Amino acid sequence: MSSTLSEGGPVVAQPMTRGRHAAVRPKRRLRALGSIARSIQVPVPAPVSRRSDERRTGPAPDRPSAPAVTPAAKADTLEVAVLAGETVSDVAARHGVSTASLIALNGLSWRSDVAEGDLLLVKAAPKPAAQPLPSVRTHEVRAGETAAAIAARHGVGVAALLLANGLSRGAEPLPGTVLVLPDAARRPTGDALALTGDMLANAEAIAAVARVLDAPHDALVIALAAAMQDSSLRNLDFGEDDGVGLFQQRPSRGWGDAAGLLDPRRAALAFFLGDEHGAVGLLGTPGWELMGVGEAACTVQQLSTAAAYAKWERCAREWAARLIRA
């Protein structure tokens, strides 16, 4: 740089410039990053309300300790409140629905959080279909009909008929009375009727006597069918006339004394062998091996028809097979 004198004082020569910029570019001063950040105004978004909050109108009501359940817009959904500390899964479990269905119904995700008082839609669980009541067979008593005649007409034992209707021995229903026919009158379908309680114990007593006597398998089947038909395998102390016990054996017909016949083993022994008072048992009946189950039982018992005893053959065979294996 050089200077010359002039009338106005020293003149400073202008520096040489290169390039196409003729003027000197002023230096830029850098500002601290903090000041830049403070100068930028970032718009703050409005708080995002929960979907459940959008459904609320007016001030929030006081919430009881248990959520108030009110019908929602849809007939098959409920609107429930979240309890303190509950998650979406907790709400789903409390109402018996899956978490996935609750999330989908409310437009949530698996990471969504809920807070106490939030309202969620829950799809109501479908009501179970009403099971049809089992049909009950009945009989309206006509003038002149007796309990024995009604039992014979419908193929049931007289004792079973009296037991099903709470009648005592020798009772005769009045005309117009509606009697309930015992289930034993129905022809079994599907699997054999399961024996439990007293019925099973009595069947085991009959099977035990058959083993002691070394009776044929079919003899046990006939005995079980006869006892099921005439007493529903119940050791009854009443029946038609003076009949008692599993086989409704009558002392007046030579089966022995009533006290002895109320012992299931004694009654079974009498059924197989008869009694010294004149009754003939199964094993003493000529040609019983050639008879059908119903015919053989009817010949010994003389209380119901052969068809009434025969309807229990399939069940009796299954019971006999299980009792032998036991």
BELJOUR-V857385 format. One record per residue. N is the residue number from 1. PHI is phi as a letter, one per 40 degrees, with the letter a starting at -180 (none if undefined). NEAR is the number of other ideal C-beta (glycine too) atoms within 12 Angstrom. D_CENTER is the distance of its C-alpha to the mean C-alpha in whole Angstrom. Layout:
((N:PHI:NEAR:D_CENTER) (N:PHI:NEAR:D_CENTER))
//
This chain:
((1:none:10:109) (2:b:10:113) (3:b:11:114) (4:b:12:117) (5:c:9:120) (6:a:9:120) (7:c:7:121) (8:c:8:118) (9:h:9:117) (10:c:12:115) (11:b:13:113) (12:c:12:110) (13:c:10:109) (14:c:12:106) (15:c:11:104) (16:c:9:103) (17:b:11:100) (18:b:8:99) (19:g:9:96) (20:c:6:96) (21:c:8:95) (22:c:11:98) (23:b:10:97) (24:c:12:96) (25:c:9:92) (26:c:6:91) (27:c:6:89) (28:c:6:85) (29:c:7:84) (30:c:8:81) (31:b:11:78) (32:c:10:76) (33:c:10:72) (34:c:9:71) (35:c:11:73) (36:c:11:72) (37:c:11:68) (38:c:11:69) (39:c:11:71) (40:c:10:68) (41:c:8:66) (42:c:8:62) (43:c:6:60) (44:c:6:57) (45:c:7:54) (46:c:6:52) (47:c:7:49) (48:c:8:46) (49:c:13:44) (50:c:21:40) (51:c:20:38) (52:c:30:36) (53:c:18:40) (54:c:13:41) (55:c:21:39) (56:c:18:40) (57:b:9:43) (58:g:6:45) (59:c:6:45) (60:c:17:41) (61:c:14:40) (62:c:9:39) (63:c:19:36) (64:c:11:34) (65:c:10:32) (66:b:12:29) (67:c:26:29) (68:c:19:30) (69:b:20:27) (70:b:16:29) (71:c:15:28) (72:c:21:30) (73:c:11:32) (74:c:13:29) (75:c:9:26) (76:c:16:24) (77:b:24:25) (78:b:28:25) (79:b:27:28) (80:b:36:28) (81:c:33:30) (82:c:36:31) (83:c:24:31) (84:c:16:34) (85:g:11:33) (86:c:24:30) (87:b:25:30) (88:c:35:29) (89:c:23:26) (90:c:22:25) (91:c:38:25) (92:c:29:22) (93:c:16:20) (94:c:24:21) (95:b:30:19) (96:g:17:17) (97:b:29:19) (98:c:18:21) (99:c:26:24) (100:c:16:26) (101:c:23:24) (102:c:34:26) (103:c:26:29) (104:c:20:29) (105:c:29:29) (106:b:32:31) (107:g:16:34) (108:c:27:34) (109:b:15:34) (110:c:13:33) (111:c:9:36) (112:c:23:36) (113:b:18:36) (114:b:32:35) (115:b:23:36) (116:d:20:35) (117:g:23:35) (118:c:32:35) (119:b:32:33) (120:b:43:30) (121:c:35:28) (122:b:36:24) (123:c:26:22) (124:c:21:20) (125:c:16:16) (126:c:9:15) (127:c:7:13) (128:c:6:10) (129:c:6:12) (130:c:6:12) (131:c:6:11) (132:c:6:14) (133:c:6:15) (134:c:8:16) (135:c:10:20) (136:b:16:22) (137:c:23:25) (138:b:19:28) (139:a:29:32) (140:c:17:35) (141:c:27:37) (142:b:17:41) (143:c:13:44) (144:g:11:45) (145:c:23:42) (146:b:25:41) (147:c:37:38) (148:c:26:39) (149:c:21:40) (150:c:37:37) (151:c:39:35) (152:c:26:37) (153:c:23:37) (154:b:33:33) (155:g:32:33) (156:b:44:31) (157:c:46:33) (158:c:46:35) (159:c:46:33) (160:c:41:30) (161:c:49:31) (162:c:38:32) (163:c:34:30) (164:c:32:27) (165:b:28:29) (166:g:14:31) (167:c:29:34) (168:c:17:37) (169:d:23:39) (170:g:18:41) (171:c:23:40) (172:b:24:40) (173:c:32:38) (174:c:18:40) (175:d:16:41) (176:g:12:38) (177:c:22:36) (178:c:18:32) (179:c:37:31) (180:c:27:27) (181:c:29:27) (182:c:34:25) (183:c:22:22) (184:c:37:25) (185:c:33:27) (186:c:24:25) (187:c:21:25) (188:c:24:23) (189:b:10:21) (190:g:11:20) (191:c:12:19) (192:c:25:21) (193:d:27:20) (194:c:16:19) (195:c:30:21) (196:b:13:20) (197:f:14:22) (198:c:19:26) (199:c:28:25) (200:c:22:25) (201:c:20:28) (202:c:35:30) (203:c:45:29) (204:c:30:31) (205:c:33:34) (206:c:48:34) (207:c:36:34) (208:c:23:36) (209:c:35:39) (210:c:34:39) (211:c:22:40) (212:c:16:42) (213:c:24:44) (214:f:12:43) (215:c:31:42) (216:d:20:41) (217:d:22:38) (218:c:26:38) (219:c:36:39) (220:c:41:36) (221:c:40:34) (222:c:46:36) (223:c:52:35) (224:c:51:32) (225:c:51:32) (226:c:48:34) (227:c:54:32) (228:c:51:29) (229:c:49:31) (230:c:49:33) (231:a:49:31) (232:f:39:27) (233:f:45:28) (234:b:36:29) (235:c:34:32) (236:c:36:33) (237:c:23:36) (238:a:30:37) (239:i:42:37) (240:c:39:40) (241:f:23:43) (242:b:24:43) (243:c:38:41) (244:a:36:38) (245:g:43:36) (246:c:47:34) (247:b:55:36) (248:f:50:38) (249:c:48:41) (250:b:33:44) (251:d:26:47) (252:c:19:49) (253:b:26:49) (254:g:20:50) (255:c:39:46) (256:h:31:48) (257:c:22:47) (258:c:26:44) (259:c:13:43) (260:c:22:44) (261:c:37:41) (262:c:29:38) (263:c:25:39) (264:d:35:36) (265:c:28:38) (266:c:28:41) (267:c:45:40) (268:c:41:39) (269:c:34:42) (270:c:46:44) (271:c:48:41) (272:c:38:43) (273:b:27:46) (274:g:24:47) (275:a:27:49) (276:c:16:53) (277:c:19:53) (278:h:17:52) (279:c:30:49) (280:b:26:48) (281:c:36:46) (282:c:44:44) (283:c:29:46) (284:c:23:49) (285:c:26:48) (286:c:13:51) (287:g:13:49) (288:c:29:46) (289:c:18:45) (290:c:12:46) (291:c:24:44) (292:c:22:40) (293:d:38:37) (294:c:29:37) (295:c:28:41) (296:c:38:41) (297:c:44:39) (298:c:29:40) (299:c:29:44) (300:c:42:43) (301:c:45:41) (302:f:27:43) (303:b:36:40) (304:b:42:38) (305:c:24:39) (306:c:27:38) (307:c:23:36) (308:c:34:34) (309:c:40:34) (310:c:30:34) (311:c:29:30) (312:c:42:29) (313:c:32:31) (314:c:24:28) (315:c:35:26) (316:c:39:29) (317:c:24:30) (318:c:26:27) (319:c:39:27) (320:c:36:30) (321:c:20:30) (322:c:21:27) (323:c:29:29) (324:c:22:33) (325:c:9:31) (326:c:14:30))
//
